[in-house]
Amino acid sequence: MKEKLTPIQEKVYAYIAGYITDFGFSPTYQEIAMRTDLTTQMVESHVKNIAKKGWIRFNGKKFRKLELIPKQ
């Protein structure tokens, strides 16, 4: 079961999910930062924590490597 996200993590996750739905690949940290009013360092930290909580994963084979983990 996935851990609950904080409100800021939910905002970051929603942007990532929407971007992937619209474009077929993940946004960069800079794109996420511009849309969420966070710094790129804060985005990186939140993305890592969202991944630890089981909502996204990193696919190192891709340039834009974030992938959503399907609901279980």
N, C-alpha and C positions, 0 to 999 in steps of 0.2 A: 504494500500500500504506500502511496506517495505521501510525503510529509506536507503539511500545510505551508503555503507561501506567505511571506509578509506582504503588506499592501504594496510596497515598492517592488518586491519581486513579482507580484501579480502584474503590475504595470509593465515591467520589463518582459515578462513571459508573454503577455497579451500582444505586445508589439512584435516580438519574435514570431509568434504563431501567425499573426495577421500577415506579416511580411512574407513568411514562407508560403502561406496560402496564396497570396497575390503574385509572387514572383518565382516560386519554385526553388528558392535557395535562401539561406539565412542572411540577415543583415550583418554589417560589420559593427564592431563595438562603437565606432564613431557615429554611425547612423543611429544606433540605439541611444547613445548619449544625447544626440541632437533632439530626438523626439521625446525623451523622458526628462530632460533638464538635469541630467547627471553628468559627472565627469567620466571619461573613458575608464579611469581606474576604478571608479565606483561600479560601473557597468561590468567590468571584468570580475570584480568580487561577487556581485549579485549573480552573474551568469554561472560562476563556479558553484555557488551555493544552491542555485536552482538545479544544477546538474546533480549535486550531492543528494538533493531531496527527491531525485528520480523523475523530474519533469522533462529534461532534455538530456542529450548526450553529445559528445564530441566525436565526429568522424574525421580522423586525421588524414583520410585519403582525399578530402575535398578542400578547396581553397576557403570557402565559406562553410565551415565545418559543423555548425550546430544543427541538430536534428531533434524533432519532437519525439517523445516516447509515447506511443499510443496508450490510451486509457485502458486499464485492466479491470 
